[in-house]
Amino acid sequence: MQTDPRLRALNRFGLGARPDELSRIEPRSWLRAQVQSAAVMQPAENLPSTQTIVEQMAAARQNGAMTQEMRRTMRKQGRKQMGDEMLASLNLAVSTNAPFAERLVRFWSNHFAISAQGEQLVTYVAGAYEREAIRPHVFGRFEDMVLATAMHPAMLIYLDQTRSIGPKSRAGRRSERGLNENYARELMELHTLGVDGGYTQDDVRQLALMLTGWTVGGVFRGRNTSEPKPFAFMDQLHEPGVKVLLNRRFAEAGVEEGRQAISLLCQHPSTARFIATKLVRHFVADRPHPLDVDYVAGVFQNTGGDLRAVSLALIDLDSAFYGTERKFRPPQEFVIASARALGLKQANRTALQALQSMRQALWSPPSPAGYGDTVVDWADPDSLLRRAEFAKVMAKRMRRTIDPGAVLAETMEVSNPTALLRLLEQQPTQQTQLALLIASPDFQWR
């Protein structure tokens, strides 16, 4: 199959080609033009900020124990808010003119994964987490993104940082609860160094000690500060004394210890290689070529984690445009690409339900490692059957005439276009033609 660099730009780097885009783009310049901060910002659309949500939660709890009716009302509001956030995010992906930038938002949101399926406050703030901790830093410094996620209540609560108390802190000496290492471990293993990044269990413990006192202000687990706010440092929870992380000594410095630790992790060579490997795997091939990883890791290391430069480095990879390997679309990308290929401007709640059935609902991965993005993660028979069912639903939505041949020619890399066109011609209606296209094996790949 001969590759078309324009389709590779639209599908491999973007979120799916539209029928009217192919003739209007020059692949690399089109992608490079999207590498700017304005391209990743999401309109507020009356969605609440993290600060507003924290204040609302604090107000609901300030008068003591909540009644069962109050809890039911809050859960109902939380589910509605979550649905609104998911739909707004999906609509942006379907309608955006900067799909490479939006793909990067989704990559980083999944890299710093949280799940809205547990604690109530995480459910409330999942959408705001992506808007406030991820989007502003997609083309900024990696270290700033790590810090923003570390200080957001979604991450603080999801990975139990709010439960962590220094054993020798003022609170620790009179509490039965103690140090919780969950976030420190995932910060090293999943967010920065990688599982083979050269750290030890003692490094995990030392990092956990450095991060004690990082919590949510005013609302969580009864440890109120003077005012509700997304992040608070509580000195009475912080472990005193010198810590040693990755063979480097850190003097006692309160909240700054955590900042210093994050800076050290982000500058480590293992982090550059770990991030580069994930990016190349996501955009180019399930088995990343070592030379591609070396190139992207070198840019990351030489620029101090400048994600704008790293994003541009991905566009430089010839293997992404001309290589023989292809990537299998995860469910979210499949749903978004389907809508874009059919010229739709927005999604609906049916799409959200489809993602739930395909096991890739927004902000709901099964573990802190996030969703996988290789063919073995998503190409099982049950998932493929659900894609075919969704293709039928999408085709039924079409109320206007659309040329299936144009969809095929302008949005897909097809292994045997003549055979697929012949099969389309045998179908009795436009609906069945479009459903066949969206469910076809070729459409599942980018």
Stockholm file with secondary structure:
# STOCKHOLM 1.0

chainA/1-446         MQTDPRLRALNRFGLGARPDELSRIEPRSWLRAQVQSAAVMQPAENLPSTQTIVEQMAAARQNGAMTQEMRRTMRKQGRKQMGDEMLASLNLAVSTNAPFAERLVRFWSNHFAISAQGEQLVTYVAGAYEREAIRPHVFGRFEDMVLATAMHPAMLIYLDQTRSIGPKSRAGRRSERGLNENYARELMELHTLGVDGGYTQDDVRQLALMLTGWTVGGVFRGRNTSEPKPFAFMDQLHEPGVKVLLNRRFAEAGVEEGRQAISLLCQHPSTARFIATKLVRHFVADRPHPLDVDYVAGVFQNTGGDLRAVSLALIDLDSAFYGTERKFRPPQEFVIASARALGLKQANRTALQALQSMRQALWSPPSPAGYGDTVVDWADPDSLLRRAEFAKVMAKRMRRTIDPGAVLAETMEVSNPTALLRLLEQQPTQQTQLALLIASPDFQWR
#=GR chainA/1-446 SS CCCCHHHIIIIIISSCCCTTTGGGCCHHHHHHTTCSGGGGCCCCTTCCCHHHHHHHHHHHHTTSSCCHHHHHHHHHHHHHHHHHHHHHHHHHHHHCSCHHHHHHHHHHHHHTCCCTTSSHHHHHHHHHHIIIIIGGGTTSBHHHHHHHHHTSHHHHHHTTGGGCCCTTSTTGGGCSCCCCCHHHHHIIIIISSCTTSSCCHHHHHHHHHHHTTEEEESSSTTCCCSSCEEEEECGGGSCCSCEEETTEEECCCTHHHHHHHHHHHHHSHHHHHHHHHHHHHHHTCSSCCHHHHHHHHHHHHHTTSBHHHHHHHHHTCHHHHHCSCCCBCCHHHHHHHHHHHTTCSCCCHHHHHHHHHTTCCTTCCSSTTCCCCSHHHHCSHHHHHHHHHHHHHHHHHCCSCCCHHHHHHHHCCCSCHHHHHHHHHTCSSHHHHHHHHHHSGGGGBC
#=GC SS_cons         CCCCHHHIIIIIISSCCCTTTGGGCCHHHHHHTTCSGGGGCCCCTTCCCHHHHHHHHHHHHTTSSCCHHHHHHHHHHHHHHHHHHHHHHHHHHHHCSCHHHHHHHHHHHHHTCCCTTSSHHHHHHHHHHIIIIIGGGTTSBHHHHHHHHHTSHHHHHHTTGGGCCCTTSTTGGGCSCCCCCHHHHHIIIIISSCTTSSCCHHHHHHHHHHHTTEEEESSSTTCCCSSCEEEEECGGGSCCSCEEETTEEECCCTHHHHHHHHHHHHHSHHHHHHHHHHHHHHHTCSSCCHHHHHHHHHHHHHTTSBHHHHHHHHHTCHHHHHCSCCCBCCHHHHHHHHHHHTTCSCCCHHHHHHHHHTTCCTTCCSSTTCCCCSHHHHCSHHHHHHHHHHHHHHHHHCCSCCCHHHHHHHHCCCSCHHHHHHHHHTCSSHHHHHHHHHHSGGGGBC
//
